């Protein structure tokens, strides 16, 4: 259970013909098909969209604030799958500086955890309602230099799943790694993605 197979939904331009790629990570209980529909709200020309499907629609079993070991081996399997996708993309000639990551909720947490463990100059990072994973942040896991990569992190406050304090901790880690982070907090917003957040994505990350 929770070992993730390579089940991928693709959209946009085929990787071999694309100039950019975006890895989209869905939330708990959702699907790769559902997250891919965000492309309709974003301006993504010349972009290959790759959305993996989590086993049983969940990347890891417990809260992202649980001890990391409680979410293994699912979490490690999910991170390894993303790494495999990145290697597939770079192997077809798209550099990391042209790879974008987007995730919502559980997928946003996974997005931030992957890029923070593998800091590099990426095209951009979008985390809709998420934070770095673990009961406490193990900052020794976070390696590399984002070299000014644009990162957008949004959240509602209060949010039933993601405490603002963890979002702010995550922003601090990313900034320390030289990411250009924009944090947007929406008071009383439900656990969803709004039109304004999609517009901010275009302005801050996809510009």
C-alpha positions as CSV (number, residue, x, y, z in Angstrom):
1,X,0.0,0.0,0.0
2,X,1.1,3.5,-0.8
3,X,4.0,2.6,-3.0
4,X,3.4,4.8,-5.9
5,X,3.5,3.3,-9.4
6,X,4.3,5.5,-12.4
7,X,0.8,6.4,-13.5
8,X,1.1,9.7,-15.4
9,X,-1.5,11.9,-17.1
10,X,0.0,14.3,-19.7
11,X,-1.3,17.3,-21.4
12,X,0.0,20.4,-23.3
13,X,2.9,19.8,-25.6
14,X,4.8,16.5,-25.7
15,X,8.0,16.7,-23.7
16,X,10.1,16.1,-26.8
17,X,8.7,19.2,-28.5
18,X,8.3,21.4,-25.4
19,X,10.5,24.2,-24.2
20,X,9.2,23.9,-20.6
21,X,7.6,21.3,-18.4
22,X,5.3,21.5,-15.4
23,X,4.8,18.7,-12.8
24,X,1.4,19.0,-11.2
25,X,0.7,17.2,-7.9
26,X,-2.9,16.6,-6.8
27,X,-4.3,16.8,-3.3
28,X,-5.5,13.9,-1.0
29,X,-8.6,12.3,-2.4
30,X,-8.2,14.0,-5.8
31,X,-6.7,12.8,-9.1
32,X,-4.1,13.7,-11.7
33,X,-7.0,14.4,-14.1
34,X,-8.4,17.0,-11.7
35,X,-5.2,19.0,-11.2
36,X,-4.4,19.0,-14.9
37,X,-7.6,21.1,-15.5
38,X,-5.7,24.1,-14.0
39,X,-3.9,24.4,-17.3
40,X,-7.1,26.0,-18.6
41,X,-6.6,28.9,-16.2
42,X,-2.9,29.4,-16.7
43,X,-0.9,30.6,-19.7
44,X,1.3,27.6,-20.5
45,X,2.5,27.8,-24.2
46,X,5.2,25.4,-25.3
47,X,4.8,23.5,-22.0
48,X,4.5,19.8,-21.3
49,X,2.3,19.0,-18.3
50,X,3.0,15.9,-16.3
51,X,0.7,14.9,-13.5
52,X,1.4,11.6,-11.6
53,X,-1.5,9.8,-9.9
54,X,-1.1,8.8,-6.3
55,X,-1.9,5.2,-5.2
56,X,-5.4,5.2,-3.6
57,X,-5.5,9.0,-4.3
58,X,-3.2,9.9,-1.4
59,X,0.6,10.6,-1.4
60,X,1.0,9.6,2.2
61,X,-1.4,8.4,4.9
62,X,-1.3,10.9,7.7
63,X,-1.2,14.6,8.2
64,X,1.9,16.4,6.8
65,X,2.5,17.5,10.4
66,X,2.9,13.9,11.6
67,X,6.4,12.5,12.3
68,X,8.0,11.8,8.9
69,X,8.5,8.1,9.8
70,X,4.7,7.7,10.2
71,X,4.2,8.6,6.6
72,X,6.8,6.2,5.3
73,X,7.3,4.4,3.0
74,X,4.7,6.4,1.1
75,X,6.4,9.7,1.4
76,X,9.8,8.4,0.2
77,X,8.1,6.6,-2.7
78,X,6.3,9.9,-3.7
79,X,9.5,11.9,-3.6
80,X,11.3,9.2,-5.6
81,X,8.6,9.3,-8.2
82,X,9.0,13.1,-8.6
83,X,12.7,12.7,-8.9
84,X,12.2,10.1,-11.6
85,X,9.9,12.5,-13.5
86,X,12.5,15.3,-13.3
87,X,15.2,12.9,-14.6
88,X,12.9,11.9,-17.5
89,X,12.3,15.5,-18.4
90,X,15.9,16.6,-18.2
91,X,16.9,13.5,-20.1
92,X,14.7,14.8,-23.0
93,X,16.5,18.1,-23.1
94,X,14.5,20.4,-20.8
95,X,16.8,21.9,-18.2
96,X,15.8,22.3,-14.5
97,X,15.6,26.0,-15.1
98,X,12.6,25.3,-17.3
99,X,10.8,22.8,-15.0
100,X,7.9,24.2,-13.0
101,X,6.2,22.5,-10.0
102,X,2.6,23.1,-8.9
103,X,0.7,21.4,-6.2
104,X,-2.5,21.8,-4.1
105,X,-2.9,20.8,-0.4
106,X,-1.2,17.4,0.1
107,X,0.4,17.9,-3.4
108,X,1.6,21.4,-2.3
109,X,3.3,19.9,0.7
110,X,4.9,17.3,-1.5
111,X,6.0,19.9,-4.0
112,X,7.7,22.1,-1.3
113,X,9.3,19.1,0.3
114,X,10.8,17.8,-3.0
115,X,12.2,21.2,-4.2
116,X,13.6,22.0,-0.7
117,X,15.4,18.7,-0.6
118,X,16.7,19.3,-4.2
119,X,17.3,23.0,-4.3
120,X,18.2,24.3,-7.8
121,X,17.3,27.0,-10.3
122,X,13.9,25.9,-11.4
123,X,11.4,27.6,-13.7
124,X,9.1,28.2,-10.7
125,X,7.3,26.6,-7.8
126,X,3.6,27.0,-7.0
127,X,2.2,25.7,-3.7
128,X,-1.5,26.3,-3.1
129,X,-2.0,25.7,0.6
130,X,0.9,23.6,1.8
131,X,4.1,23.5,3.9
132,X,7.2,21.5,4.4
133,X,6.6,18.0,5.8
134,X,7.2,16.6,9.3
135,X,6.3,17.1,13.0
136,X,9.4,19.3,13.2
137,X,11.4,20.6,10.2
138,X,14.7,18.8,9.7
139,X,16.6,21.6,8.1
140,X,19.6,19.4,7.4
141,X,17.4,17.7,4.7
142,X,17.1,21.0,2.7
143,X,20.0,21.3,0.4
144,X,20.9,23.4,-2.6
145,X,20.4,27.0,-3.9
146,X,17.2,28.2,-5.7
147,X,19.2,31.0,-7.3
148,X,16.3,33.3,-7.3
149,X,13.6,30.8,-8.4
150,X,10.1,32.4,-8.1
151,X,8.0,30.6,-5.6
152,X,4.4,31.3,-4.8
153,X,2.9,29.9,-1.6
154,X,-0.8,30.7,-0.8
155,X,-3.0,29.6,2.1
156,X,-6.2,30.4,3.9
157,X,-6.2,31.4,7.6
158,X,-7.3,29.6,9.5
159,X,-7.0,26.4,7.3
160,X,-8.3,23.1,8.6
161,X,-5.3,21.1,7.4
162,X,-2.4,23.6,7.1
163,X,-1.4,25.9,10.1
164,X,-0.1,29.3,9.0
165,X,2.8,28.9,11.4
166,X,4.1,26.0,9.3
167,X,3.6,27.9,6.1
168,X,5.7,30.7,7.5
169,X,8.4,28.3,8.7
170,X,8.5,26.9,5.1
171,X,8.8,30.4,3.6
172,X,11.7,31.1,5.8
173,X,13.5,27.9,4.7
174,X,12.9,28.6,1.1
175,X,14.2,32.2,1.4
176,X,17.3,31.0,3.2
177,X,17.9,28.9,0.1
178,X,17.7,32.0,-2.1
179,X,14.2,31.5,-3.4
180,X,12.2,34.6,-4.4
181,X,9.1,33.7,-2.3
182,X,5.7,35.5,-2.5
183,X,3.4,34.4,0.4
184,X,-0.2,35.3,0.1
185,X,-2.6,34.6,3.1
186,X,-6.3,34.8,2.6
187,X,-8.3,35.4,5.8
188,X,-11.2,33.0,6.1
189,X,-10.7,31.4,2.7
190,X,-11.9,27.8,2.3
191,X,-9.6,24.9,1.4
192,X,-9.6,25.6,-2.3
193,X,-7.9,27.4,-5.1
194,X,-9.3,30.8,-6.0
195,X,-9.2,32.8,-9.3
196,X,-6.9,35.3,-7.6
197,X,-4.4,32.7,-6.8
198,X,-4.3,31.5,-10.4
199,X,-3.8,35.1,-11.5
200,X,-0.9,35.5,-9.0
201,X,0.6,32.4,-10.4
202,X,0.7,33.9,-13.9
203,X,2.1,37.3,-12.5
204,X,4.7,36.0,-10.1
205,X,5.8,32.6,-11.5
206,X,4.9,32.3,-15.1
207,X,5.7,35.8,-16.2
